[in-house]
Amino acid sequence: MSLMYVSTRNANEKVTASQAILKGLADKGGLFVPTEIPKLDVSFDKLKNMSYQETAYEVMKLLLTDFTEEELKNCINRAYDDKFDTEEIAPLTKADGAYFLELFHGATIAFKDMALSILPHLMITSARKNNVKNDIVILTATSGDTGKAALAGFADVEGTKIIVFYPKGGVSPIQEKQMVTQKGDNTHVIGINGNFDEAQTGVKKMFTNEALAKELSSKGYQFSSANSINIGRLVPQIVYYVYSYAKLLENEEIKDGESINIVVPTGNFGNILAAFYAKNMGLPVKKLICASNENKVLFDFFESGVYDKNREFKLTSSPSMDILISSNLERLIYRIAGEDAEKNSALMQSLISEGKYEITDEMKSKLGDFYGNWCSEEETAETIKSIYEDTGYIIDTHTAVAAGVYRKYRKETGDDTKTVIASTASPFKFTRSVMTAIDPSYDSKGDFELVDELSRIGNVEVPNAIEEIRTAPVRHNTVVDTADMEKAVKAFLEI
């Protein structure tokens, strides 16, 4: 049976998986969601003996039903290859009373690689399936990690171009260097004078601009997205939660059917939404723990049922979570609204016009799977320091927010359920914040001195992603105001 995808804002807009991947964003700004969430049809007893690639097929075949077995396996095998520096793709490390799911072993040392390694292959396959003749223009905004992972995935992929907007001064020095040194004639990186939310809003405006779409089409182009709003990003993320459970089972850390908790450092809500979908597919999950930094709009939402972006935007040491408009939350809102596109659309319109919305008590009662909390900058630094001093294990700032929130959860609830923490980035991506948390005197050293020192004290090799940017020349130095984003896109596409 073919699984269809429907827009969260228009019940009449139904498409296949490949069409949803190609389109990225639904009409009127909606997001595509599956009309139902299928159940896993293979036992965990079998999954525990499977490779990451085999697990990926068992999960993704259920959600991308218009891909043939050959097409899907080809995409999976081309994505999860020697670009990853470990055979397991997503290994588990036990530390501080939890299991850290290391999602940073790909080409750009952040969890975005897990989905963005496969998205270009899914997209090109989708284009062929739907007889698309236009070149695909990937248009994306990044709070730090999506940008480089998307650039690396799409660089020199025939039939595509990629344009990434990032907040100038709002990402770490390493993140920026990774992006602005990106090779590939089809890549373009643009800094904006503004924050991530403004970059994301500008991108969404271009997606919903019908006149611009016509102009692009006349020149042989069409937009698609590599942000987590694209279901081609979301579906591959479900895989690693299923895989982590199977590995815990294989390692005899849990019994078959035993529930686990999952903690996710959360910005745009895509990564934790994937864990929610995994639970609905049959993964035994007791609690989904949503960890926020000082931009705690999601914590406040889970506490009060009010989503309110009208607040100070804070730049923190975990920049990929510096977000006040968590786009993927809309998919959850749609679900708890009884999959009522009209009801969801009214709430999203309220977010656009007033900067906030409030869900009903009935909707709030359906959020029992989730627990939300947050960490201050001081708590984040303290978590890095104490875990290093107690275990020798070094985590990045985003993972530290998750670990800090998990400590709060345990203290508050006394829940000793086995817990997986999504470790979303390598500490090498945020060396200054990580090293000064361990010892403030490190702040006097240069960025790459800190890289070498982290390698020494953590007893881990410097990732290739860092080595290759030490001396790489800057290839992208465009910076524009938010009002000029469309003009910059047209300039690159020469239209």
Secondary structure, DSSP 4 states (H G I P E B T S, - for coil): -PPPEEETTEEEEEE-HHHHHHH-S-GGG--EEESS-PPP-S-HHHHTT--HHHHHHHHHHHH-TTS-HHHHHHHHHHHSSTTSSSTTSS-EEEETTEEEEE---STTSBTHHHHHTTHHHHHHHHHHHTT--SEEEEEEE-SSHHHHHHHHHHTT-TTEEEEEEEETTSS-HHHHHHHHT---TTEEEEEEES-HHHHHHHHHHHHT-HHHHHHHHHTTEEEE--STTSHHHHHHHHHHHHHHHHHHHHTTSS-TT--EEEEEE-SSSHHHHHHHHHHHTT--EEEEEEEE-S--HHHHHHHHSEEE--S-----S-GGG--S--TTHHHHHHHHTTS-HHHHHHHHHHHHHHSEEE--HHHHGGGTTEEEEE--HHHHHHHHHHHHHHHS----HHHHHHHHHHHHHHHHH-----EEEEE-B-GGGGHHHHHHHH-GGGGGS-HHHHHHHHHHHHT-PPPHHHHTTSSPPP---EEEEGGGHHHHHHHHHT-
